[in-house]
């Protein structure tokens, strides 16, 4: 919060979870030139990096094993906000209020009143698809980083540029970050591979481990609830996670 820059966000229709936290952190920790280009955004968003510490509230997604394990992997300290002291999150809450005000000006906004919303013909007046909304949020964030803060009278992007010279650069891979924070479990290997979600997952390199299964014990597994057509299993030799597809050969993306 030294610069008040926004480093990343995650826009999703799902409820907060370990996955949404993983997506948000991957967005904040990794370079995003390709992400911006895919959304037709030509403005720069150079702020990213591995945090030394994260301040969170006590929501269950921040108390889960996936979040704590991922932070440990990347050397990130976790500081939980004191219960009942909402003012400790004031900087973030003001920012979200500002973002909501921007979104309220977009075509198709239903307004904040529940009474008005019940009479709003959403199907007829909706104007933004999900990709448009994500682009709108990204542009609002970029604009925030370039605007002078009313309280500090400093521009977040300028402060970032001033301090960035002293920050270590890691260039973390988004896939590795996602895997570090994704939900995970442990499974024993069998001649059929690894069983999860009433499905069998198998790969030739996994088959070579079957004779060693008693020595190996349980293998570490990570998965993406958005697509269980494959899972990720840590190779006991390289310690890297490798994708393993469904044994039945069906590759169609399927949510959990």
C-alpha positions in Angstrom: 0.0 0.0 0.0 3.0 2.3 -0.1 2.2 3.4 -3.6 -1.6 2.7 -3.5 -1.3 1.0 -6.9 -3.6 -1.8 -7.9 -1.6 -4.7 -9.0 -4.3 -7.1 -10.1 -7.9 -8.3 -9.9 -10.1 -11.3 -10.6 -13.6 -10.9 -12.0 -15.7 -14.0 -11.7 -19.4 -15.0 -11.4 -18.5 -17.6 -8.8 -18.4 -17.0 -5.1 -15.1 -16.2 -3.5 -12.9 -19.3 -3.2 -9.3 -20.6 -3.2 -9.5 -20.5 -7.0 -10.5 -16.8 -7.2 -7.7 -16.0 -4.8 -5.3 -17.9 -7.0 -6.4 -16.1 -10.1 -6.1 -12.7 -8.4 -2.7 -13.3 -7.1 -1.4 -14.7 -10.4 -2.7 -11.6 -12.1 -1.0 -9.4 -9.5 2.3 -11.3 -9.4 3.0 -11.8 -13.1 3.6 -9.7 -16.2 0.4 -9.1 -18.0 1.3 -7.8 -21.5 -0.3 -10.8 -23.2 -3.4 -10.4 -21.0 -3.8 -6.8 -22.0 -3.3 -7.5 -25.7 -5.9 -10.2 -25.6 -8.4 -7.6 -24.4 -7.4 -4.9 -26.8 -6.0 -2.7 -24.1 -3.1 -0.5 -25.4 -2.5 1.3 -22.1 0.4 0.1 -19.9 0.0 -1.6 -16.6 3.6 -2.3 -15.5 2.9 -2.9 -11.8 3.4 -6.5 -10.7 5.5 -8.5 -8.4 5.8 -11.0 -5.5 4.5 -9.4 -2.3 6.5 -9.8 1.0 3.2 -9.8 2.9 -0.5 -9.9 2.4 -3.2 -8.3 4.7 -6.5 -10.1 4.5 -9.8 -10.3 6.5 -10.8 -13.6 8.1 -12.8 -15.0 5.1 -12.5 -18.8 4.9 -10.7 -18.7 1.5 -7.8 -16.9 3.3 -7.8 -19.5 6.1 -7.7 -22.5 3.8 -4.8 -24.8 3.1 -4.4 -23.8 -0.5 -3.9 -20.1 0.3 -1.5 -20.7 3.3 0.4 -23.3 1.3 0.9 -21.0 -1.7 2.0 -18.1 0.5 4.6 -20.4 2.2 5.8 -21.6 -1.3 6.5 -18.0 -2.3 7.7 -16.7 1.0 4.7 -14.4 1.6 3.8 -13.5 5.1 0.0 -13.4 6.0 -1.4 -10.8 8.3 -5.0 -11.2 9.2 -7.0 -8.1 9.9 -8.4 -7.9 13.5 -12.0 -8.9 13.8 -14.4 -6.1 14.3 -11.9 -3.4 13.1 -13.3 -2.7 9.7 -11.5 0.6 9.5 -8.2 -1.4 9.0 -9.4 -2.1 5.4 -10.5 1.5 4.7 -8.0 2.0 1.8 -9.4 -1.0 -0.1 -13.0 -0.2 0.8 -12.7 3.4 -0.6 -11.2 2.0 -3.7 -14.0 -0.5 -4.3 -16.5 2.3 -3.7 -14.8 4.4 -6.4 -14.8 1.4 -8.8 -18.5 0.8 -8.2 -19.2 4.4 -9.0 -17.5 4.0 -12.3 -19.4 0.8 -13.1 -22.7 2.5 -12.2 -22.2 4.8 -15.2 -22.0 2.0 -17.7 -24.9 1.1 -20.0 -27.2 -1.5 -18.4 -26.4 -0.7 -14.8 -29.3 -1.7 -12.6 -28.6 0.9 -9.9 -28.2 0.3 -6.2 -31.8 0.3 -5.1 -33.3 -3.1 -4.7 -36.8 -1.7 -5.3 -35.7 -0.2 -8.6 -33.8 -3.3 -9.6 -36.9 -5.5 -9.3 -38.5 -3.4 -12.1 -35.4 -3.2 -14.2 -35.8 -5.1 -17.6 -32.3 -6.6 -17.5 -32.7 -8.9 -20.5 -33.8 -6.0 -22.7 -31.3 -3.3 -21.5 -28.1 -5.4 -20.8 -25.2 -3.9 -22.8 -22.0 -5.5 -21.6 -20.8 -9.0 -22.1 -18.4 -10.5 -19.5 -15.3 -9.7 -21.6 -16.5 -6.0 -21.9 -17.0 -5.7 -18.2 -13.6 -7.2 -17.5 -12.1 -4.7 -19.9 -14.0 -1.8 -18.2 -12.7 -2.8 -14.8 -9.1 -3.0 -16.2 -9.3 0.4 -17.7 -10.7 1.8 -14.4 -7.8 0.3 -12.5 -5.3 1.7 -15.0 -6.9 5.1 -14.7 -6.7 4.9 -10.9 -3.0 4.1 -11.0 -2.5 7.3 -13.1 -4.7 9.7 -11.0 -3.4 11.8 -8.1 -4.6 10.5 -4.8 -6.8 13.0 -3.1 -5.4 12.2 0.4 -1.7 11.8 -0.3 -1.6 14.2 -3.3 0.7 11.6 -5.0 0.2 9.7 -8.3 0.3 5.9 -7.6 2.1 5.1 -10.9 4.8 7.8 -10.2 5.3 6.4 -6.7 5.6 2.9 -8.1 8.2 4.0 -10.6 10.2 5.7 -7.9 10.2 2.6 -5.7 10.4 -0.1 -8.3 14.2 0.2 -8.7 14.7 -1.3 -5.2 12.2 -4.2 -5.7 13.5 -7.7 -6.6 12.2 -9.0 -9.9 11.1 -12.6 -10.1 9.1 -12.8 -13.4 7.0 -15.6 -11.9 5.1 -17.8 -14.4 1.3 -17.4 -14.1 0.7 -21.2 -14.4 3.1 -22.0 -11.6 1.5 -19.3 -9.4 -1.9 -20.7 -10.1 -0.8 -24.2 -9.3 0.7 -23.0 -6.0 -2.6 -21.6 -4.8 -5.0 -24.0 -6.5 -7.0 -26.5 -4.4 -5.1 -29.7 -3.9 -5.2 -33.2 -2.4 -3.1 -36.4 -2.3 -3.8 -39.6 -4.1 -2.2 -43.1 -4.4 -1.4 -44.3 -7.9 -2.8 -47.5 -9.3 -2.5 -49.3 -12.7 -5.4 -47.2 -13.8 -3.7 -44.0 -12.9 -5.0 -41.6 -10.3 -8.7 -41.5 -9.4 -10.5 -38.2 -8.6 -14.1 -36.9 -9.2 -15.2 -40.5 -10.1 -12.7 -40.3 -13.1 -9.4 -41.9 -13.8 -6.4 -39.8 -14.9 -3.5 -41.4 -16.7 -0.3 -40.5 -18.6 2.6 -42.7 -19.8 5.0 -41.0 -17.4 2.6 -41.8 -14.6 2.5 -45.4 -15.6 6.2 -45.8 -15.1 5.7 -45.0 -11.4 3.2 -47.8 -10.8 6.0 -50.3 -9.8 7.2 -47.8 -7.2 3.8 -47.0 -5.8 4.5 -48.6 -2.4 7.7 -46.6 -2.0 6.2 -43.3 -3.3 3.0 -43.4 -1.2 0.6 -40.6 -2.0 1.2 -38.2 -4.8 0.5 -34.5 -4.6 -2.3 -33.4 -6.8 -3.6 -29.9 -7.8 -6.7 -29.2 -9.9 -8.6 -26.3 -11.5 -12.4 -26.5 -10.6 -13.1 -24.6 -13.9 -11.8 -27.6 -16.0 -11.3 -31.1 -14.7 -10.5 -32.6 -18.1 -7.0 -32.8 -16.6 -5.3 -32.5 -13.2 -1.8 -31.7 -12.2 0.4 -34.2 -10.4 3.8 -33.4 -8.9 6.5 -35.5 -10.5 8.4 -37.1 -7.6 11.7 -36.9 -9.6 11.6 -33.3 -10.9 9.2 -31.9 -8.2 7.4 -30.1 -11.0 3.7 -30.4 -11.5 2.7 -32.1 -14.8 -0.7 -32.2 -16.5 -2.4 -35.5 -16.6 -5.5 -36.0 -18.8 -8.5 -38.2 -18.3 -7.9 -41.9 -19.1 -11.0 -42.1 -21.3 -9.4 -39.5 -23.7 -12.2 -37.0 -23.4 -10.6 -33.5 -23.5 -13.7 -31.4 -23.5 -13.4 -28.8 -20.7 -15.7 -29.7 -17.9 -16.2 -27.8 -14.6 -16.2 -29.6 -11.3 
